Amino acid sequence: MIRTIMGATRNATHLPRAAFIVALAGFAGVAKAEAVITSHGISTFGELQYPADFTHLSYVNPDAPKGGEISEWTSGGFDSMNPYSIKGRAAALSSAAYESILEAPDDEIGAAYCLLCSSLEYPEDRSWVIFNLRDDVRFSDGTPMTAADVVFSYEVFLAKGLTDFRTIFATKVEKVEALDPLRVKFTFKPDIPTRDLPQDVGGLPVLSKAHYEANGLDLAESNLTPFLGTGAYVLDKMRTGESVTYARNPDYWGADHPLRVGTNNFDSIRIEYFSDYDAAFEGFKGGSYTFRNEASSIKWATGYDFPAVQNGGVIKAELPSGQKSTGQSFIFNLRREKFQDPRVREAIGLMFNFEWSNDTLFYGIYSRIPSYWGNSFMEAKGTPSEAEVALLQPLVDEGLLDPAILTDEAIVPPVSGARQLDRGNLRKASKLLDEAGWAVGDDGMRRNAKGDLLRIEFLEDSPTFDRVINPFVDNLRSLGVDAVLTRVENAQMEDRTRPPKFDFDITNHFNQTGYLSGTELKQYYGSETADVSSFNAMGLKSPAVDRMIDVVLAANTLDSLTTATMALDRVMRAERFGILQWYKPTHTVAYYNMYEHPENLPPYALGELTFWWYNAEKAAALKASGVLK
């Protein structure tokens, strides 16, 4: 299943498939269970929504026609078709060719169903899992997929995958073995939470061992030769750094699979690369690509008055979204000495005026992100419950947390006034920096006792952020901070913000969490990955966060998981490693009027590349009228 939002973020199209983890939560057990459960899927808590004999997902059109092309945009360029390496810049959608044993639908939280397997077996304590693989699964060259390919894929990811993945999974899996050509068993290490592990290993991409070895491929290296997968789309053509097109495999093995009926409807998916946001918008107006997920508020408010929109050739629509807010933030590089004091981070955060930005720059279409689980039932609100206090108290007793976390309301972003520079917040920030030892000199700039200037560089590769960051910079300079915006090219941005360099002060980042979070939290926020993970780009090393992540992983009911997640949310917000930005609870999209979608979209995905479809008659009419060439 293909999920992207083109152009919304520089990372959206080449991150390594969320580090291969299906971020679902579950329960831990230590005693061997007597009964073995055999099922068509697995749920973290409760029953599966879809029965074993379901014929298609509830939100797709099972009779959707096949055909046509959909095209989108992204920024920068690419020089690799390997989405699982930090070397090079992988092409957009380069992971589309790969599938995993289990897959999660877009209308259900905490569940995953057999895709490459016919069933899975596991004991109640989830200390191991056996996947019974389907006998009809084929790689795109027609060769059969077997248990040996699954074992190989796990081993090559463990040996050559991203360092943060290797760091975490090495502590989880005891062994992987092919019991026969169509049965593979994962045995997990003893005395660890196993709640998520069947879903985690079931979410690993499966690669062809024979193709990998025959072509001398290396998962750790940048390469323009794709690996061989079982997915519905394969690389068709590319102009390196400019455009990449994927074609639907007419012999795709899973066309009639219940998880695939009504999906993968386009004959081809094309991605066009543009140097900047404005150029991409002009390209859309000219028909260079046909679907745009609009991330710019000013474009949405003022840019869609061109003739194709006015005559109905281009549809501009706000579609409902039930997704939780993103964790989009300005993040601090906590490896820098100047950011070690949380008072400095809090003071800087006070100088970002969201309210003014929303009214003046965003046309009022955004809401402030309040939490790392915002717009979900996991978000911490108000003062902590007794159950949360019970989890937080030991961390307070050990001096890992400020006692105020037990009685104060959850930290939320500061509210500013209608003027760009909020004088009240300026006074608060000044007091914090004074207390932190950054005094104002005769020149109006702040220095510490060693005479070091408090200088902060915002690193950015998107011109669209200039109008947001520049007022932030101005406010900081009013505070006496030597703040600057440095705009770099995409390649330099990648080089400076990813391991091993982490050469930045503040930059934009998506701090990810799942609805039911689990093992992925260690990759995104754990101390053990702080120096090696592109997800934990801020370099967070917090004993309190680490301890709360362990509590989340050990939760064995939905209620206990919710309580633990809320407590973790409070702790993460108290660490102030990022300045939460903004989100909107709708999908703002524009597309040429030849695409259609189900009337009721699922709550957790837009799905334009997955379950939308092409209307050939509408496309012909657009071409006849000259709207499309």
ROSEBA-855528 format. One record per residue (C-alpha): x, y, z; residue in three letters. Coordinates in steps of 0.05 Angstrom, whole numbers, plus 5000, padded with zeros to 4 digits. Layout:
// ROSEBA-855528
XYZALA;...
END
This chain:
// ROSEBA-855528
500050005000MET;502850674980ILE;502351275026ARG;505551945013THR;504252695017ILE;508352974961MET;511853634974GLY;509353715045ALA;516153575075THR;523053445048ARG;523152765084ASN;516352515064ALA;518452125004THR;524951785023HIS;524651605096LEU;525950855104PRO;518850625112ARG;518350855184ALA;524550435198ALA;520649815177PHE;516449815240ILE;508849735240VAL;507850185301ALA;502549795339LEU;502249665413ALA;500249035452GLY;502048655515PHE;507948315548ALA;508047635578GLY;513247215613VAL;509846545624ALA;509246045568LYS;502146005543ALA;498845325534GLU;494545515475ALA;496945725407VAL;492746235370ILE;491946155294THR;488946745258SER;488647155194HIS;491047765231GLY;493148025299ILE;490348585342SER;493848955398THR;487648965441PHE;480648685427GLY;477848345366GLU;479748445294LEU;474848865254GLN;475248445191TYR;473247705193PRO;477447155161ALA;472947135100ASP;472747885085PHE;472948035011THR;475448755011HIS;476749345057LEU;470649735076SER;472950405048TYR;475050194978VAL;470950144914ASN;471749404896PRO;469449564825ASP;474250144815ALA;476850144743PRO;484150044728LYS;488050514682GLY;491051194672GLY;496551564707GLU;496951994770ILE;502752464779SER;505252864839GLU;511253284857TRP;516853304907THR;522953744918SER;530353684905GLY;532953084868GLY;535052364876PHE;541051934861ASP;538951254889SER;533350734887MET;535150464955ASN;530350745008PRO;533750355065TYR;540550705067SER;542751375093ILE;547451425034LYS;544851814976GLY;537852094967ARG;532851564950ALA;527651694896ALA;520551844918ALA;516351214927LEU;522450764919SER;519550314973SER;513150204932ALA;515949554903ALA;516349214971TYR;511148885014GLU;511148595083SER;508047965112ILE;502748365151LEU;499349005133GLU;495049495173ALA;488649785142PRO;487050525143ASP;480750475184ASP;483050075244GLU;488050225299ILE;492349675328GLY;490949135277ALA;494848805221ALA;492548265172TYR;495947735132CYS;498347975064LEU;504047515045LEU;501646985094CYS;495346585097SER;495446555173SER;499946675233LEU;500746265296GLU;502946535364TYR;502146365438PRO;498346815485GLU;504847105512ASP;507147265440ARG;514046995455SER;514446735383TRP;510546775318VAL;510046315258ILE;507846595191PHE;504746095144ASN;506446405077LEU;501946395017ARG;504145934960ASP;502046424906ASP;506447024924VAL;511147204868ARG;516647724861PHE;515748194803SER;520147754759ASP;515347174770GLY;519646774818THR;516346504881PRO;517346814949MET;519346315003THR;521146295076ALA;528446335056ALA;527147035027ASP;523947255093VAL;529846995134VAL;534747325086PHE;531147985088SER;531148005164TYR;538547815166GLU;540748325115VAL;536848885149PHE;539848685215LEU;546848685185ALA;546349275139LYS;540049665156GLY;539750335191LEU;543750345255THR;537750525298ASP;533949925270PHE;539649455283ARG;540549735353THR;533349605372ILE;531948955337PHE;538348615360ALA;535348645430THR;528648365409LYS;529547755364VAL;532947125388GLU;532846755322LYS;529346695255VAL;528546025221GLU;525245745159ALA;521345145184LEU;519744935113ASP;519345315046PRO;512845655067LEU;513445715143ARG;518046205180VAL;518746275255LYS;521146875295PHE;523046715367THR;523747315413PHE;528647415469LYS;526147235538PRO;524247725593ASP;522548305546ILE;515848605527PRO;513248205468THR;506748565457ARG;508748895391ASP;513748395365LEU;509447965319PRO;507048605284GLN;514048895284ASP;517248305248VAL;511148225205GLY;512148935181GLY;519148805152LEU;519748875076PRO;521248225040VAL;526648234986LEU;528747704937SER;535047354962LYS;536747074893ALA;536247754858HIS;540148104913TYR;545947624910GLU;545947544834ALA;546548294824ASN;551648404879GLY;547148904915LEU;548649224982ASP;543049475028LEU;547849975060ALA;549950304995GLU;546650804948SER;544750444883ASN;540450594823LEU;538749854814THR;532449714855PRO;531849094898PHE;526648584876LEU;520148584914GLY;513148304911THR;509448974905GLY;504349184854ALA;508849724824TYR;515749674792VAL;520550194767LEU;518750384696ASP;523250964678LYS;527251514710MET;530952144694ARG;535852164751THR;534252744796GLY;528452984752GLU;522952474746SER;521251754765VAL;515451324740THR;512850674769TYR;508450204728ALA;503349724755ARG;505649014745ASN;500248684701PRO;502148014731ASP;501948244803TYR;500547644847TRP;495947994896GLY;490948334851ALA;485147934881ASP;487547924953HIS;482348225001PRO;487348745023LEU;488548944950ARG;481648924918VAL;479849634897GLY;486949884906THR;493049984860ASN;488350264808ASN;493150684766PHE;497150394709ASP;502850864728SER;504951344782ILE;509751904762ARG;513552374808ILE;516353024782GLU;522053384818TYR;522254144825PHE;527554594854SER;522754994898ASP;515555054919TYR;513755624873ASP;516455264812ALA;512554654832ALA;506055054837PHE;507155354769GLU;508454654743GLY;501754424770PHE;498155004738LYS;501354824671GLY;499554094677GLY;506553814689SER;503353374743TYR;496153264762THR;495253184838PHE;497553664891ARG;496953594966ASN;497454324984GLU;501854485044ALA;502455235035SER;496955645067SER;498356245024ILE;497855834961LYS;491455524986TRP;488356195003ALA;490656604944THR;493656174889GLY;487855764863TYR;484556294820ASP;487456054754PHE;482755884696PRO;482955124703ALA;480055194774VAL;474855694752GLN;472355264695ASN;472254614735GLY;478254294701GLY;481854284768VAL;478354094832ILE;480254454896LYS;477654074956ALA;478154015031GLU;477253285050LEU;476053035121PRO;481752735160SER;481552365226GLY;489052325232GLN;492352575295LYS;496553195289SER;503453115263THR;509453225308GLY;512153755261GLN;516854185302SER;522754645303PHE;527654185339ILE;533854365379PHE;540354005368ASN;541253785441LEU;548453585426ARG;550154325427ARG;552354595495GLU;548155225489LYS;541754815487PHE;543354385548GLN;539554865595ASP;531954765586PRO;530955495604ARG;534455695540VAL;529955235499ARG;523755495534GLU;525956215522ALA;526956095448ILE;520155765443GLY;516756375473LEU;519156795415MET;515356405362PHE;508656755354ASN;503956235325PHE;497656665333GLU;500657235293TRP;503456755241SER;496756405233ASN;492957055225ASP;498057415182THR;501556865143LEU;497156245145PHE;490256565132TYR;487656245195GLY;487355535168ILE;491855205220TYR;491355005292SER;497254965340ARG;499854265353ILE;498754175428PRO;501953495439SER;505952925408TYR;499252545408TRP;494953155389GLY;487953045362ASN;487752335391SER;485352005454PHE;492551915477MET;493852665486GLU;495452885557ALA;490753435580LYS;490153835643GLY;493153565708THR;495252835711PRO;490452305735SER;492051885796GLU;494251325750ALA;499151795714GLU;501852055779VAL;503251345802ALA;507651255740LEU;511051935746LEU;512351935821GLN;518351465819PRO;521751895767LEU;520652505810VAL;523252145871ASP;529651965833GLU;530652685812GLY;529352545738LEU;523253005735LEU;521153665765ASP;515853535819PRO;511354035785ALA;509653515733ILE;505453165786LEU;500853765798THR;501454245740ASP;497454205676GLU;500953885616ALA;505654375582ILE;502554695521VAL;505555185471PRO;505255905495PRO;499756365470VAL;501957025439SER;498457675421GLY;496357995356ALA;502958365347ARG;508957995317GLN;513058125380LEU;509157945442ASP;511958385498ARG;509557925554GLY;513057325525ASN;519157755511LEU;519557925585ARG;518757185605LYS;524056965556ALA;528857515580SER;528057285652LYS;529456565632LEU;535856745594LEU;538157185650ASP;537256615699GLU;540956145651ALA;547056605651GLY;546156935583TRP;546657675600ALA;545358265554VAL;551658665536GLY;552559385515ASP;551159185443ASP;544458895462GLY;546758175449MET;547057615499ARG;553457265522ARG;555156765575ASN;560556825628ALA;565756595579LYS;563957145531GLY;560756675480ASP;555256995439LEU;548556645440LEU;548156515366ARG;542756085335ILE;542455845263GLU;535955605232PHE;537755105178LEU;532655035122GLU;532354815050ASP;525255045033SER;524155775011PRO;516855715034THR;519155725106PHE;522756395098ASP;516456795114ARG;515356385177VAL;522556365203ILE;524557085188ASN;519557385238PRO;521756865288PHE;528957085276VAL;526957815285ASP;523557665351ASN;529757285376LEU;534257865357ARG;529758315399SER;531257845456LEU;538757945445GLY;539857285409VAL;544257295347ASP;539256895306ALA;540156765231VAL;536756365177LEU;541255955132THR;538155655071ARG;541855075038VAL;540654604979GLU;537253934991ASN;543653524988ALA;547053965039GLN;540953945083MET;541153185082GLU;548553185097ASP;548153665156ARG;541853395190THR;543152645186ARG;548152195222PRO;553852235233PRO;554352995226LYS;548153295259PHE;551053975241ASP;545354445257PHE;542454875314ASP;535054875298ILE;531454555239THR;524654285219ASN;523153565236HIS;517253085242PHE;517152785312ASN;513152155298GLN;508751745344THR;503551205332GLY;496451185358TYR;498450575398LEU;505950695404SER;510950145416GLY;517949955395THR;518650535347GLU;519051005406LEU;526050755421LYS;528250925351GLN;525151615353TYR;526551825425TYR;530951305459GLY;537851475487SER;540950875452GLU;539451165383THR;540851905398ALA;547551905361ASP;545751445303VAL;538451565285SER;535752045233SER;529151985270PHE;532052215336ASN;535252805301ALA;534953245363MET;539552755400GLY;534752655458LEU;537952275516LYS;532952315572SER;532951775627PRO;525751985644ALA;523551885572VAL;527151225568ASP;523750975631ARG;516851185607MET;517950855540ILE;519250205577ASP;512750305615VAL;509050415549VAL;512049785519LEU;510049375580ALA;502749605582ALA;498149015576ASN;491349335568THR;488749925527LEU;487250305591ASP;494350205618SER;497350375551LEU;493251015547THR;495351215617THR;502651065602ALA;502451445536THR;499352055568MET;504852045621ALA;510151975568LEU;507052555530ASP;507652995592ARG;514952805600VAL;516752925527MET;513453605527ARG;517053775592ALA;523653625559GLU;522454195509ARG;526753875455PHE;522354185402GLY;517654765388ILE;511154445363LEU;508554785301GLN;501754725267TRP;496954255232TYR;490154245199LYS;484853715210PRO;483253665135THR;486753465071HIS;487454075026THR;488253784956VAL;487754014884ALA;487453544825TYR;485653524752TYR;478453314745ASN;479652604722MET;480552264790TYR;475151984835GLU;475151694905HIS;470451314951PRO;465051744981GLU;467251575052ASN;474751615060LEU;477951225117PRO;479851635178PRO;487251515175TYR;489251615102ALA;487852045042LEU;489951464997GLY;490251814930GLU;495651344905LEU;492450734936THR;484850714928PHE;483051304883TRP;481951154809TRP;482251454740TYR;476151654700ASN;478051574626ALA;472051974600GLU;473652574644LYS;480952534623ALA;479052544550ALA;474653144561ALA;480353524595LEU;484953384537LYS;479653564486ALA;478554234520SER;485954384523GLY;486354384599VAL;491153794594LEU;495853674537LYS;
END
